[in-house]
């Protein structure tokens, strides 16, 4: 069997959905309209086959909506990782569209592994952008991916610390309960012994009283005879 280039993933439905998202984002910026409105417009038009408009996939719509919602944060992340030779405003619009799709996947879609989001972003840059674009797109995405991993690791460490603290608190609470039970048992045993001692004292006291009031054997009374 002849080996074939491993390009099937780039031709899959997800890759096509990303391409469509880039198209819609680029058009929205060019027309200065909301990309979500354009996406829904295409969805409506595609329902009539006479319009010959391709349907918009669920994933394309999800990407477009995600980018539109988090645009400020996404653009800030991109701008923060551009070299001094580039600025977000000076980038070609299609480059911005490619980066926005890829950064949204990196930062907001945990279903997509970082390496997949990065490789797809580079592939889109190769398809849509100028020759230098794949290199700087790779650099930007790599920097953002590192930050995302650092945040995830920090969040995981915080969760683990919280779990450890909760377990320690629970163990301390159990020890307090066990100590209280032991103290209660010891106190109860001491009370029983005290009661027994008291009973002995009562018995002794009774015997002493009987001895004091008794007159000896019957018929042998003390004192002068009548």
Buried (B, 14 or more C-beta within 10 A) or exposed (E): EEEEEEEEEBEEEBBBBBBBBBBBBBBBBEEEEEBBBBBBBBBEBBEEEEEEBEEBBEBBBBBBBBBBEBBEEBBEBBBEBBEEEBEBEEBEEBBBBBBBBBBBBBBBEEEBEBEBBBBBBBBBBBBBBEEEBBEBBBBBBEBBBEBBEEEEEEEEEEEEEEEEEEEEEEEEEEEEEEEEEEEEEEEEEEEEEEEEEEEEEEEEEEEEEEEEEEEEEEEEEEEEEE
